[in-house]
Amino acid sequence: MKKKRLIRLLILPVALVIQAMNFSYGQIDNVDFLRAGANDGLKIIEAYIAPWANAFGAGLNSSWYNTAKPHKLGGFDITFGINAGVVPKSADTYNVSDLGLATLQGSGTASTISGPDTDGPVLSKEESGVTLTSFKLPPGTGWRYIPVPTAQVGIGLPLGTELKVRYIPTLNIKENATVGLMGIGIMHSIMQYIPGNKLIPVDVSLFGGYTKLQGNVPVSLQPDPSMPTNYSVYSGPDAFSGQKISAEVNALNIGLVGSVNLPVITFYGGLGYGKTQTKIELQGNFPTPVLVQGATPYAEYNDSGVIKGSTVDPVNVKNFSGLKINAGFRLKLAVITIHADYTRAQYNVFSTGIGISFR
């Protein structure tokens, strides 16, 4: 019975990562805006998903510590956490005119993925009086809290230092979607250099941590059945299979951590610098309509209009960085720890977690 409970506890963070991946990217499976071409299509993707990407990165940067006291040599902990990155209200919409679209015509205000559940303005692409494509920008979800699970191990090293490791192997989720995570952090006590430090229940440490998540989600963009097609290379039912949008999220966190360690409860906080970076790229082949010149020009899907994902430059979602401050508490009941904290930054984060710790 105990063995079954332990197994369930160990697979919990993996299950949470899978759910977070499905939730975070479930809204971008409709990629009609790529019919305008890679240049404008990727600009729309960037503007649309940036709030969730940044909130996800902020959550990925959290729950590294729940005390400033490193483990003694050989001590360790295993901690599972769930962080909720919060999208600010200011990121709910974007102005189409600010995107610098090259071929699409249209203007107005559109929802980001976290914004109101209302369709955006209609955009169209026209050449020589022929409409190649026309579509509404996608609605938002109204959801501002992005769950980010973490699972990590802390190990005590010599010289008042602790190594923290995060790792989840690349997992197949469903429909060829995958996700994997790795991270490493170092905490080093500076309180140990202060005479008489053992007389007071206070610890201060330097901390640095880096986390990287890679994942992809399958999408489907097929030729518009209302338009003629004339493919010689891209034909057959599998011509446009294997389409994916891949994402890589990098998060860096450095700063100073302090804690007051009492017998049952520990109060902790940190002040530092955080930075996240998200890169998005296309994989596979995507059909787009092109203009066919002649006595009467018309729109057609043919080989020349195919976007090859492998040749399209990745898009770097607008990064955010800056100072961050957090505060929280941890309860320690024998070897069981329970913690909760709040991080104040450009994208705020609520965090909670549970673990086992042997000092």
C-alpha positions as CSV (number, residue, x, y, z in Angstrom):
1,M,0.0,0.0,0.0
2,K,2.8,2.4,0.9
3,K,4.6,1.5,-2.4
4,K,1.5,2.4,-4.4
5,R,1.2,5.7,-2.6
6,L,4.9,6.5,-3.3
7,I,4.5,5.7,-7.0
8,R,1.5,7.9,-7.3
9,L,3.4,10.7,-5.5
10,L,6.3,10.4,-7.9
11,I,4.2,10.5,-11.1
12,L,2.1,13.5,-9.9
13,P,4.5,16.2,-11.2
14,V,4.7,14.4,-14.5
15,A,0.9,14.3,-14.8
16,L,0.8,18.0,-13.9
17,V,3.3,18.9,-16.6
18,I,1.2,17.0,-19.2
19,Q,-1.9,18.8,-18.1
20,A,-0.2,22.2,-18.2
21,M,1.2,21.5,-21.7
22,N,-2.2,20.6,-23.0
23,F,-3.9,23.6,-21.3
24,S,-1.3,26.2,-22.4
25,Y,-1.2,25.3,-26.0
26,G,-4.7,23.9,-26.6
27,Q,-5.8,27.3,-27.9
28,I,-3.4,27.6,-30.9
29,D,-4.5,24.5,-32.9
30,N,-6.4,26.9,-35.2
31,V,-3.7,28.5,-37.3
32,D,-5.7,29.9,-40.2
33,F,-3.7,33.1,-40.0
34,L,-0.7,31.2,-41.4
35,R,-2.5,31.3,-44.8
36,A,-1.2,34.8,-45.0
37,G,2.4,33.5,-45.1
38,A,5.1,32.8,-42.5
39,N,6.1,36.4,-42.0
40,D,2.7,37.8,-41.0
41,G,1.5,34.5,-39.5
42,L,4.3,34.3,-37.0
43,K,3.8,37.9,-35.9
44,I,0.2,37.1,-35.1
45,I,1.2,34.0,-33.2
46,E,3.8,36.0,-31.2
47,A,1.3,38.7,-30.2
48,Y,-1.4,36.2,-29.4
49,I,0.3,33.8,-27.1
50,A,2.9,36.1,-25.5
51,P,1.0,36.6,-22.3
52,W,0.7,32.9,-21.6
53,A,4.3,32.2,-22.7
54,N,5.5,34.9,-20.3
55,A,3.3,33.7,-17.4
56,F,4.5,30.2,-18.0
57,G,8.1,31.4,-17.9
58,A,7.5,33.3,-14.7
59,G,6.0,30.1,-13.1
60,L,8.9,28.1,-14.4
61,N,11.3,30.5,-12.5
62,S,9.6,29.9,-9.2
63,S,9.5,27.4,-6.3
64,W,13.3,27.0,-6.3
65,Y,13.6,27.3,-2.5
66,N,11.6,27.4,0.7
67,T,14.4,28.2,3.1
68,A,17.7,30.0,2.8
69,K,19.5,27.3,4.8
70,P,21.4,24.8,2.6
71,H,21.4,21.1,3.4
72,K,24.3,19.7,5.3
73,L,26.6,17.4,3.4
74,G,24.6,14.4,2.4
75,G,21.2,16.0,3.3
76,F,18.5,16.1,0.6
77,D,15.0,16.9,-0.2
78,I,12.4,16.0,-2.9
79,T,9.9,18.8,-3.5
80,F,6.8,18.9,-5.7
81,G,5.4,22.4,-6.4
82,I,2.7,24.0,-8.5
83,N,3.1,27.7,-9.5
84,A,0.5,29.9,-11.1
85,G,1.8,32.7,-13.3
86,V,-0.6,35.6,-13.5
87,V,-1.1,37.5,-16.7
88,P,-1.5,41.3,-16.1
89,K,-4.7,43.0,-17.4
90,S,-2.5,45.2,-19.7
91,A,-1.6,42.1,-21.7
92,D,-5.2,41.2,-22.6
93,T,-5.3,42.9,-26.0
94,Y,-3.0,44.1,-28.8
95,N,-3.2,46.6,-31.6
96,V,-3.1,45.0,-35.0
97,S,-1.5,48.1,-36.5
98,D,1.5,47.7,-34.1
99,L,2.4,44.3,-35.6
100,G,4.0,45.7,-38.7
101,L,2.2,43.2,-41.0
102,A,3.6,43.1,-44.5
103,T,0.8,41.6,-46.6
104,L,-2.3,41.5,-44.5
105,Q,-4.8,44.4,-44.5
106,G,-6.9,45.2,-41.5
107,S,-6.8,47.1,-38.2
108,G,-8.3,47.3,-34.8
109,T,-7.8,45.7,-31.3
110,A,-7.6,42.0,-30.9
111,S,-7.6,39.7,-27.9
112,T,-4.5,37.9,-26.8
113,I,-4.9,34.3,-25.6
114,S,-5.7,35.6,-22.1
115,G,-8.1,38.3,-23.3
116,P,-11.8,38.5,-23.8
117,D,-13.6,35.6,-25.5
118,T,-14.6,37.7,-28.6
119,D,-13.5,37.4,-32.2
120,G,-10.9,39.9,-33.4
121,P,-11.1,42.1,-36.5
122,V,-11.1,40.6,-40.0
123,L,-7.8,40.5,-41.8
124,S,-7.4,39.8,-45.5
125,K,-4.7,39.4,-48.1
126,E,-5.3,40.8,-51.6
127,E,-3.3,40.9,-54.7
128,S,-4.4,42.4,-58.1
129,G,-8.0,42.7,-56.8
130,V,-8.1,39.0,-55.8
131,T,-8.7,38.0,-52.2
132,L,-6.2,35.2,-51.4
133,T,-7.4,34.7,-47.8
134,S,-9.6,36.3,-45.2
135,F,-10.1,35.4,-41.6
136,K,-11.1,36.7,-38.1
137,L,-8.3,36.9,-35.5
138,P,-8.9,34.3,-32.8
139,P,-10.7,35.1,-29.6
140,G,-9.2,35.0,-26.1
141,T,-10.0,32.6,-23.3
142,G,-10.4,35.0,-20.5
143,W,-8.0,32.9,-18.5
144,R,-5.1,34.6,-16.7
145,Y,-3.6,32.0,-14.4
146,I,-1.1,29.6,-16.0
147,P,-0.3,26.5,-14.0
148,V,3.3,25.4,-14.0
149,P,4.3,22.2,-12.0
150,T,7.8,21.7,-10.8
151,A,9.6,18.7,-9.3
152,Q,13.1,19.0,-7.9
153,V,15.8,17.4,-5.7
154,G,18.1,19.3,-3.4
155,I,21.4,17.8,-2.3
156,G,23.8,19.1,0.3
157,L,27.4,19.7,-0.9
158,P,30.5,20.8,1.0
159,L,31.2,24.4,2.0
160,G,27.6,25.4,2.8
161,T,26.4,24.7,-0.7
162,E,23.3,23.0,-2.1
163,L,22.7,21.7,-5.6
164,K,19.1,21.7,-6.9
165,V,18.1,19.6,-9.9
166,R,14.9,19.6,-12.0
167,Y,14.4,17.0,-14.6
168,I,11.5,15.4,-16.5
169,P,12.4,13.3,-19.6
170,T,10.8,14.1,-22.9
171,L,7.3,12.6,-22.8
172,N,4.8,11.9,-25.5
173,I,1.5,13.4,-24.5
174,K,-1.0,12.7,-27.2
175,E,-1.3,13.2,-31.0
176,N,2.5,13.5,-31.2
177,A,2.8,16.3,-28.7
178,T,5.9,16.2,-26.4
179,V,7.3,18.0,-23.4
180,G,10.5,17.8,-21.5
181,L,12.1,19.8,-18.7
182,M,15.5,20.3,-17.1
183,G,17.0,22.8,-14.6
184,I,19.8,23.3,-12.2
185,G,20.3,25.6,-9.3
186,I,22.9,26.5,-6.7
187,M,22.5,27.9,-3.2
188,H,25.5,29.0,-1.2
189,S,25.3,30.3,2.4
190,I,26.9,33.6,3.2
191,M,25.7,33.5,6.8
192,Q,28.4,30.9,7.5
193,Y,31.0,33.6,7.2
194,I,29.5,35.8,9.9
195,P,30.8,35.2,13.5
196,G,28.1,33.9,15.9
197,N,25.8,32.9,13.1
198,K,24.7,29.7,15.0
199,L,23.3,31.8,17.8
200,I,20.4,33.2,15.8
201,P,17.9,31.3,13.7
202,V,18.6,33.4,10.6
203,D,20.1,32.3,7.3
204,V,21.1,34.3,4.2
205,S,22.3,32.7,0.9
206,L,23.1,33.5,-2.7
207,F,21.0,31.6,-5.2
208,G,21.1,31.1,-9.0
209,G,18.9,28.8,-11.0
210,Y,18.2,28.0,-14.7
211,T,15.3,26.0,-16.1
212,K,14.6,25.0,-19.7
213,L,11.4,23.5,-21.1
214,Q,10.9,22.2,-24.6
215,G,7.7,21.0,-26.1
216,N,5.6,21.0,-29.2
217,V,1.9,20.7,-30.1
218,P,0.5,19.4,-33.4
219,V,-1.6,21.7,-35.6
220,S,-3.4,21.3,-38.8
221,L,-3.6,23.7,-41.7
222,Q,-5.1,22.2,-44.9
223,P,-5.9,23.9,-48.3
224,D,-9.2,25.8,-48.4
225,P,-11.6,23.4,-50.1
226,S,-13.4,26.3,-51.8
227,M,-10.2,27.2,-53.8
228,P,-8.6,25.2,-56.6
229,T,-5.4,23.2,-55.9
230,N,-2.6,22.4,-58.3
231,Y,0.1,20.5,-56.4
232,S,2.8,18.3,-58.1
233,V,5.0,17.7,-55.0
234,Y,2.6,18.2,-52.1
235,S,-0.2,15.8,-52.9
236,G,-1.9,12.9,-51.2
237,P,-3.4,12.6,-47.7
238,D,-0.1,13.0,-45.9
239,A,1.2,16.0,-47.8
240,F,0.5,18.3,-44.9
241,S,0.6,15.9,-42.0
242,G,3.2,16.3,-39.2
243,Q,2.6,20.0,-38.8
244,K,3.8,21.3,-35.3
245,I,4.4,24.5,-33.4
246,S,7.5,24.0,-31.2
247,A,8.3,26.1,-28.2
248,E,11.4,26.4,-26.0
249,V,11.1,28.4,-22.7
250,N,14.3,29.4,-20.8
251,A,14.1,30.9,-17.3
252,L,16.9,32.4,-15.3
253,N,16.7,33.4,-11.6
254,I,19.5,34.9,-9.5
255,G,19.3,36.7,-6.2
256,L,19.6,36.8,-2.4
257,V,17.5,34.6,-0.2
258,G,16.8,35.0,3.6
259,S,14.9,33.0,6.1
260,V,14.0,32.8,9.8
261,N,14.0,29.2,10.8
262,L,11.8,28.3,13.8
263,P,11.1,24.8,15.1
264,V,7.9,24.2,13.0
265,I,7.6,27.2,10.7
266,T,10.1,29.0,8.5
267,F,9.5,32.4,7.1
268,Y,11.5,33.1,3.9
269,G,11.9,35.6,1.1
270,G,14.1,36.6,-1.7
271,L,15.2,39.6,-3.8
272,G,16.7,39.2,-7.2
273,Y,16.6,39.3,-10.9
274,G,14.5,37.1,-13.2
275,K,14.5,36.7,-17.0
276,T,12.5,34.5,-19.3
277,Q,12.8,33.9,-23.0
278,T,10.5,31.9,-25.3
279,K,11.3,30.8,-28.8
280,I,8.6,29.5,-31.2
281,E,9.2,27.8,-34.6
282,L,7.2,25.9,-37.2
283,Q,7.7,22.2,-38.2
284,G,6.3,20.6,-41.3
285,N,4.7,22.0,-44.5
286,F,1.9,24.5,-44.5
287,P,-0.3,25.3,-47.6
288,T,-1.0,29.0,-48.4
289,P,-2.8,30.4,-51.4
290,V,-1.0,32.3,-54.2
291,L,-2.0,34.5,-57.1
292,V,-2.0,32.9,-60.5
293,Q,-1.6,35.6,-63.2
294,G,-3.5,35.4,-66.5
295,A,-6.3,37.0,-68.4
296,T,-8.3,36.6,-65.3
297,P,-6.1,36.4,-62.2
298,Y,-7.3,33.9,-59.5
299,A,-6.2,32.4,-56.2
300,E,-4.8,28.8,-56.1
301,Y,-3.0,26.5,-53.8
302,N,0.1,25.1,-55.5
303,D,3.7,24.1,-54.7
304,S,5.0,27.7,-54.7
305,G,2.7,28.7,-51.8
306,V,3.9,26.1,-49.3
307,I,5.5,27.3,-46.1
308,K,8.3,24.9,-45.1
309,G,8.6,25.1,-41.4
310,S,12.3,24.0,-41.4
311,T,13.3,27.1,-43.4
312,V,11.3,29.7,-41.4
313,D,13.3,31.6,-38.8
314,P,12.1,31.0,-35.2
315,V,10.2,33.8,-33.5
316,N,11.4,35.1,-30.2
317,V,8.4,36.1,-28.1
318,K,9.0,39.5,-26.4
319,N,11.1,38.6,-23.4
320,F,10.6,40.1,-20.0
321,S,13.1,40.6,-17.2
322,G,13.6,42.7,-14.1
323,L,13.6,42.7,-10.4
324,K,11.5,40.3,-8.4
325,I,10.7,39.9,-4.7
326,N,9.0,37.1,-3.0
327,A,7.9,36.0,0.5
328,G,6.4,32.9,2.0
329,F,6.4,30.3,4.8
330,R,7.1,26.7,5.2
331,L,5.7,24.2,7.7
332,K,7.9,21.3,8.7
333,L,6.2,18.3,10.3
334,A,8.9,15.6,11.0
335,V,10.3,15.1,7.5
336,I,7.3,16.5,5.6
337,T,7.4,20.1,4.4
338,I,4.5,22.3,3.1
339,H,5.2,25.7,1.7
340,A,3.5,28.6,0.0
341,D,4.7,32.0,-1.3
342,Y,4.0,34.9,-3.5
343,T,6.3,36.5,-6.1
344,R,5.9,40.1,-7.1
345,A,7.3,40.9,-10.6
346,Q,6.1,42.0,-14.0
347,Y,4.2,38.6,-14.1
348,N,3.3,37.7,-10.5
349,V,3.3,34.1,-9.3
350,F,1.5,32.2,-6.6
351,S,3.3,29.0,-5.5
352,T,2.7,26.1,-3.2
353,G,4.2,22.7,-2.7
354,I,4.9,19.6,-0.6
355,G,8.1,17.6,-0.1
356,I,10.2,15.5,2.2
357,S,13.4,16.8,3.7
358,F,16.3,15.3,5.5
359,R,18.7,17.9,6.8
